[in-house]
Amino acid sequence: MKVIILHRAFGSPNDDWYPWLARKLNDKKIEVIVPALQPSTPPQYESWIKKARETLNGADEKTFIIGHSLGNTAAFRILETLPDNKKIGGMVVVAGIFSMPEKYPPEYEPIARFYDKPINWAKISRVLRKAIVLHDRKDNNAPFVSGEAISKSLGVKLIATDGKGHYLEKELPEVLEALNEIMK
């Protein structure tokens, strides 16, 4: 089995709970890949998608993706281009962003490029064998309605937390629990 973690915007593979989760999974002899998606700030669509595509190349039903915030959207953009007969083991969507708000600060303009066309949820549902959405009710970066919308669009379970915000802590047992659930 292999787990690919796609980090958040303005983050890196060494931030938040990614190193902790990688250690936990490595202890179980599970290969973990956490690519550095962000060569620039703010994230540039082309470079993020290129790196995500390279990382997800060869993914199969024994591959599980964990996206965090914008990392989810990068994964979605790749998954929606896969052939229908391609199957990915599953995905844990952590603090996903369903769409850009109508008004946002000018510095977020490059991020809006990730949402310039609707995400093909039906296609993604056909490619993913299993998925779970993990979202906090008090996330100020990705409102809870985003998690609800992604869960509904994919037809999957939503795990709601309270008081974790955008999940920037150093350990996140909830993501490991969600991953264990979809790996069954």
Secondary structure as UniProt FT lines:
FT   STRAND          2..6
FT   TURN            9..10
FT   TURN            13..14
FT   TURN            16..17
FT   HELIX           18..27
FT   TURN            28..29
FT   STRAND          31..33
FT   HELIX           45..56
FT   TURN            57..58
FT   TURN            61..62
FT   STRAND          63..68
FT   HELIX           70..79
FT   TURN            80..81
FT   TURN            84..85
FT   STRAND          90..94
FT   HELIX           106..108
FT   HELIX           109..112
FT   HELIX           113..115
FT   HELIX           121..127
FT   STRAND          131..136
FT   TURN            137..138
FT   HELIX           144..154
FT   STRAND          157..161
FT   TURN            165..167
FT   HELIX           173..183
//
